[in-house]
Amino acid sequence: MKQNKDLNKLSFKDLKNEVEILEKKKEKVSTKNVGVWKIGKNYFIRTVTMNLMGKLVNVTDKELVLEQASWIADTGRFSNFIKECKQNSSLEVEPYGDEQVIVSRGALIDATIWTHELLTTQK
């Protein structure tokens, strides 16, 4: 949808067309599998040196690419963090900002789909 369109001034037919355009774009962005990885899903990843979370947007032979990524310096009790996203006083979150983050697949220890809202605020 163009930014300059005033939705209040569009006819029902025009609004329907705009929704159809958005639906087609949504289909292109939907999740797809690359091996065990699911593009478009949020992940919590442990590497040999740090914990990261973010939305997976690309997978190459040697890297994962994340958006809305954060370094999770301390999770507190790990099980509680993964299952319930319990945010306690020891939880430390350092967001990367708007840039994509490239993670070497050779440094991965494990990863899990993150079923909670991404932590993108510094704590």
N, C-alpha and C positions, 0 to 999 in steps of 0.2 A: 504494500500500500504506500502510495506517495505520502510524504509527510505533510504536504500542503493541503490535503483534502480535509474538508470540514465534514465529519461524519453526520452531523445534524442536518446538513443540506443535501445529502445523497438520497436518491430514491431507493425504495426497497430493492428494486432490480439491481441497482448499482452496488448496494450493500451486499447482496447475494453474490455478485461477481467478485467483490473484494474478499469475501469469506472463501470462495472457491480457490482463488489465487493463493491465499494463505494456507489452505489445506494442502494444495499441491506442493508448496514449499516445505510444509511440515513433513510430508511423506519423504522428501529428499533428505531431511535432517534426522529422521527416525533412527533408532539404534540398528546396528548391523553387527554381525559377528565376524571377527577376524581371529580364527583359531578359537582359543578359549576366551579371548577378550571381546567385550561388547562395546562398540563405539557408541558414545552418547550416554553411557552409564557413569555414575560417580564411583570412584574407587578410593580405598585406603590402602596405601602401598608401604611396605617396609623394605628398605634397602639395607646394604651393609653398614651404612653410616647414619641414616635418618629415616623418619616417617613422613610421608607425603599424602595429601588427599587432593582430589580434583576430578574434573569431568574429562573422561578419555575422549579425545577428538581424532587421534590418529595412531596407528600402529605400523612401525616399519620392522625390518628384520632385526634391527639393533636398538630401537628406541620406542618409548611410549611418549605421546605428546598429551599434556594436560592443560586445561584452561580452568580458571577460577581456583588455582592451586594454592595450597598452604603447606608450610612445613609445620608439622605437629611435633613440637620439641618434647612434650611430656603429656602422656595420656592419663596419668593416674592409673587406677586399676584397669588393666587392659580389657578384661572380659566385660566389665560394666560399660566401658567406653564404646566397645564394638556393638554390644547388644542394645544399649539404651542411650548411647551418646550422653552419658552422665558427665556433666560439666562441673568439676570440682575445683578446689583452689589450686591444685597442682597442674591443671590443664593449661598448656601453653600453645598458642596458635600464632604463627607468623605468616601472614598472607604474602604472596609474591606480587600481587597487584594485577594489572590487566594483561601482562605478557603471558605468552604460552611458556610452559615449562617442559623441557625435554629430559626424560629420564632414561638412562642406559639400562637396557634389559639385562645386561650382564651383572648389574649390581643388585638385582632383585632378590629378596629373600622370600617374601610372600605378598599376596594381595587379596583383597576381598571387595566385593561390591559394597559400597557405602549406602545404606538404605535411609539414612537421615539427611537432613539439609546440610550442605557443605558448610564447613566452618571457615568463614572468610573475613572475620573480624579479629583484629589483634587482641590477644588475651595474655 
